[in-house]
Amino acid sequence: MGGARPCAKRQGMGDSNGLNGAGAHEPDEEDELSLEELAAPPQDVAELAASCVRYVGSKYKVGLDFTEDTLSLVDQYAKDARAEIAVRPESAGLLAAAIGAYLGEVIRRRFGGYWQAEGDHEMWRVLLSRVYLSFNPIGMALEALTGEDAEGWNAHFELDPGERELVDARLAALPPVEEEEFFMPTTRMEVVHVVYEAIRSHMQDQGNADVRFGPEDYR
């Protein structure tokens, strides 16, 4: 594929149901994360993320430590894995689950949030706690591996309808991204930063900086 695509394309609306798990380690500027936010992720998520660490470590001899800087290695792994998927299409699901769990954990530890990790992987979500924002990082990973939209995997952002216009405007102002990079984990992380900061700024302007969203708020 050629050309470029605007980052704003990934904007979407929706609701989330059924939650489990929690965790994050880096507080934002207002205060420290709660003990609940610091809790370990669900076991299934932890095991899949560990698989991603093993896959990338085995291929490139470099360790992943769940920081943003490591996502460029995950980008490269996803690009290289496309050749394997072309030969063995059945491997896409497992690789997407591993990469998505790692990506979700990087985002969750950076911003604070919870996992919905029950049922099929299509149903999994990361739910942020300091802004009302959720998404399926496994769907994002599947798109990185295939280079195209993954219908039914909810890789788009789900947020409060009242903040849609604000976020749309912020994303529309971003420069276009080359097709090959559009679906990559580093690009997704950058967009999450933009969306998070836009919503947090709006919350602060409204005097709602102390509001926290728990699992019950996403039901």
C-alpha positions in Angstrom: 0.0 0.0 0.0 1.1 3.6 -0.6 0.3 7.1 0.4 -0.4 8.5 3.8 -3.4 8.5 6.2 -4.5 11.0 8.8 -4.1 9.8 12.4 -7.7 11.0 13.1 -9.1 8.0 11.2 -8.9 5.9 14.3 -11.5 8.0 16.2 -14.6 6.0 17.2 -17.4 5.8 19.7 -18.9 3.0 21.7 -19.5 1.3 25.1 -17.6 -1.3 27.0 -18.9 -4.1 29.2 -17.5 -6.7 31.7 -14.2 -5.9 33.3 -11.3 -7.5 35.1 -7.8 -6.6 36.2 -6.0 -3.3 36.9 -2.6 -1.7 36.8 -0.3 1.2 36.0 2.9 2.5 37.4 3.5 6.1 36.3 1.4 8.8 37.9 0.4 11.9 36.0 1.1 15.4 37.3 -1.8 15.6 39.7 -1.2 12.7 42.1 0.0 9.2 42.6 -1.8 6.1 41.3 -4.0 4.2 43.6 -3.2 0.7 44.9 -5.9 -0.6 42.6 -4.3 1.0 39.6 -1.0 -0.5 40.6 -2.3 -4.0 40.8 -1.0 -6.7 38.4 -2.7 -7.4 35.1 -4.9 -10.5 34.7 -2.9 -13.6 34.3 -3.9 -14.2 30.7 -2.6 -10.7 29.8 0.6 -11.1 31.7 1.3 -14.4 30.0 0.7 -13.1 26.5 2.8 -9.9 27.1 5.6 -12.2 28.4 5.3 -14.1 25.1 5.9 -10.9 23.2 9.0 -10.2 25.3 10.3 -13.7 24.5 9.5 -13.4 20.8 11.2 -10.0 20.4 14.1 -11.0 22.6 14.7 -14.2 20.7 14.7 -12.4 17.3 16.6 -9.2 18.1 18.6 -10.2 21.2 17.1 -7.1 23.0 14.9 -7.1 26.1 11.6 -5.4 26.4 10.8 -3.6 29.6 7.3 -2.2 29.1 8.4 1.3 28.4 7.4 3.4 25.4 10.9 3.4 23.9 10.7 -0.3 23.3 7.7 0.0 21.0 9.9 0.7 18.0 11.2 -2.9 18.4 7.7 -4.1 18.5 7.0 -2.2 15.3 9.9 -3.9 13.6 8.8 -7.3 14.9 5.3 -6.7 13.5 6.7 -5.8 10.1 9.0 -8.8 10.0 6.2 -11.1 11.1 4.1 -10.2 8.1 6.2 -12.6 6.0 5.4 -15.5 8.4 1.7 -14.7 8.4 1.7 -14.8 4.6 3.0 -18.4 4.8 1.0 -19.4 7.9 -2.1 -17.2 8.2 -3.2 -19.1 11.3 -0.3 -17.6 13.2 -1.8 -14.1 13.0 -4.1 -14.6 16.0 -1.4 -15.7 18.4 1.0 -13.0 17.4 -1.6 -10.3 17.6 -2.6 -11.5 21.1 1.0 -11.3 22.3 1.8 -8.0 20.7 -1.5 -6.5 21.7 -1.1 -7.6 25.3 2.3 -5.9 25.4 1.1 -2.7 23.8 -1.9 -2.6 26.1 0.4 -3.0 29.1 2.7 -0.2 28.0 -0.2 2.1 27.6 -1.9 1.0 30.8 1.3 1.4 32.9 1.9 4.9 31.4 -1.6 6.3 31.9 -3.3 4.2 34.5 -6.2 1.9 33.8 -7.8 -1.5 33.8 -8.1 -4.6 31.6 -11.3 -6.1 30.4 -9.8 -9.6 29.6 -12.7 -12.1 29.5 -14.0 -14.0 26.6 -12.6 -14.0 23.1 -9.7 -11.7 22.3 -12.0 -9.6 20.2 -13.8 -8.6 23.4 -10.7 -7.5 25.4 -10.2 -3.9 26.2 -7.9 -1.5 28.1 -9.9 1.1 30.0 -8.1 4.2 31.2 -8.8 5.5 34.7 -7.9 9.2 34.4 -9.9 9.8 31.2 -12.9 8.0 29.8 -11.2 6.1 27.0 -11.0 2.5 26.0 -9.8 0.4 23.1 -8.7 -3.1 22.1 -4.9 -3.3 21.8 -5.1 -6.8 20.4 -7.2 -5.4 17.5 -4.5 -2.7 17.1 -1.8 -5.4 16.9 -3.8 -7.4 14.4 -4.0 -4.3 12.2 -0.2 -3.8 12.6 0.4 -7.3 11.4 -2.0 -7.2 8.4 -1.6 -3.6 7.4 -5.4 -3.1 7.2 -8.5 -2.5 9.3 -9.5 -5.5 11.4 -13.3 -5.4 11.3 -15.0 -6.4 14.6 -11.8 -6.1 16.7 -12.7 -2.6 18.1 -9.2 -1.2 17.6 -10.7 2.3 17.5 -11.0 4.6 20.5 -14.3 4.6 22.5 -14.9 7.7 24.5 -17.5 10.0 26.0 -19.7 11.4 23.2 -19.5 14.8 24.8 -15.7 14.8 24.1 -15.9 13.6 20.6 -15.8 17.0 18.9 -12.8 18.0 21.0 -10.8 14.9 20.2 -11.8 14.9 16.5 -10.4 18.4 16.2 -7.2 17.5 18.0 -6.6 14.4 15.8 -7.5 16.2 12.6 -4.7 18.7 13.3 -2.1 15.8 13.3 0.1 15.4 10.2 -0.6 12.5 7.9 1.2 9.2 8.6 2.7 7.0 5.9 0.6 3.9 5.2 3.2 1.5 6.5 3.5 3.3 9.8 -0.2 4.1 10.3 -1.0 0.9 12.2 2.2 0.5 14.0 2.3 0.4 17.9 4.5 3.6 18.1 1.9 5.5 16.1 -0.9 4.2 18.3 1.0 5.2 21.4 1.5 8.7 20.0 -2.2 9.1 19.3 -3.1 7.9 22.7 -0.9 10.6 24.1 -2.7 13.2 22.1 -6.2 12.0 23.0 -5.3 11.6 26.6 -3.9 15.1 26.9 -6.9 16.6 25.1 -9.3 15.0 27.4 -7.3 15.7 30.6 -7.0 19.3 29.6 -10.8 19.5 29.1 -11.4 17.9 32.5 -9.1 20.4 34.1 -10.8 23.3 32.5 -14.1 21.9 33.8 -12.8 21.5 37.3 -12.9 17.7 37.0 -9.2 16.9 37.3 -9.7 14.7 40.3 -12.3 12.5 38.7 -11.2 8.8 38.3 -13.0 6.2 36.2 -13.3 2.7 37.6 -14.5 -0.5 36.0 -18.1 0.2 37.0 -18.0 3.4 34.9 -17.5 1.4 31.7 -20.4 -1.0 32.2 
